[in-house]
Amino acid sequence: MANKNRILHLLRFLQTGSDEDHPVTTAQIRAAMGEKGCPVTVETLRDDIAALREAGYDIVVNEASGRPTTYSFVDRTLDTPELQLLIDAVSSSQFISPTRSRQLIAKLTAMAGPSHREELRQGIETVKTPNSQLLYTVQKIQQAIRADRQITFQYFSWNLDKEYVPRHDGKWYVISPYATLWRYERYFLVGWSEERERVVVFRVDRMGLPRLTRQDRVPAPADYDIRSYTERVFNMYDEGPMETVTLRCRPHMIGTLIDYFGKGVEPYNLTEESFDADVAVCASATFFGWVLGFGGDMTIAGPPPVCAQYRDALRRAGEEMAAGEGR
């Protein structure tokens, strides 16, 4: 069996043990192959290398006169900068658990040549999700979509004791899943809730491992389109109804609006001091806090009911601050 796998062992050794800056000699290859129980002669090695090159692998053979022949595997699917980009993304992604991060980074690092592995930084880890089953959760959601089935799951959050606990006394949510989306550095589930009678959104990293039910999925509403839906949804932490809100902004805020709402944002009522733009959002406390965070560079100009809600939110915040100061 070892001899039958000889060429595979050779390919693996060249992939992991050589690159353009770190060639290996015939003697080194023969020693490594011997350790695998696949001894090779110089002639056999030459034939195997030729077979790999004919199969499309980029293996450089350097046969300088008077010096040992060397071999370098230079056919890398991802180069060092690309690998570093992926490692940094894994390190900074909050939805990937620490254990899974280390496993993925080790696999990515192994894809580099031996001369470049030390160049790859391990990245700076951010606060990570405690949900170590996230990738399996995504897999279960996709399985349910393929099977056209509903799923049920518990939804988790932190309490004041810093414990990760189910919401609503362990309630099991039932959802007809339509899609998983990657937005705001997280995965989200989009699906239909019969309880709420509308499309809703959940953070996947806060879901327990879903179970497939025996119930068929509820078909998506006639006006549902995943592309337009994701363009409309401003903040996926909120699950309220969408409505059009007019924002009045300082001129330099156009970049912020494009970042959040896309290039479809159309400024109007342009002056030297401000412009207006209409956006579709969930008019919620989170949205009001987002607007307030720009310190006057953005405010809500309409419609009147949303302006009133915003004023009420600011008033309540001021009253609560005053009450806190008086304690």
Sequence and secondary structure as in RCSB ss.txt:
>XXXX:A:sequence
MANKNRILHLLRFLQTGSDEDHPVTTAQIRAAMGEKGCPVTVETLRDDIAALREAGYDIVVNEASGRPTTYSFVD
RTLDTPELQLLIDAVSSSQFISPTRSRQLIAKLTAMAGPSHREELRQGIETVKTPNSQLLYTVQKIQQAIRADRQ
ITFQYFSWNLDKEYVPRHDGKWYVISPYATLWRYERYFLVGWSEERERVVVFRVDRMGLPRLTRQDRVPAPADYD
IRSYTERVFNMYDEGPMETVTLRCRPHMIGTLIDYFGKGVEPYNLTEESFDADVAVCASATFFGWVLGFGGDMTI
AGPPPVCAQYRDALRRAGEEMAAGEGR
>XXXX:A:secstr
 TTTTHHHHHHHHHHHH BTTB EEHHHHHHHHHHTT    HHHHHHHHHHHHHTT  EEEE  TTS  EEEE  
 SS HHHHHHHHHHHHH TTS HHHHHHHHHHHHHTS TTTGGGS         S TTHHHHHHHHHHHHHHTEE
EEEEBEEE TTS EEESGGG EEEEEEEEEEEETTEEEEEEEETTTTEEEEEEGGGB   EEEEEE     TT  
HHHHHHH S TT  S EEEEEEEE GGGHHHHHHHH TT   BS  SS EEEEEEEE SHHHHHHHHTTTTSEEE
EE HHHHHHHHHHHHHHHHHHHHHHT 
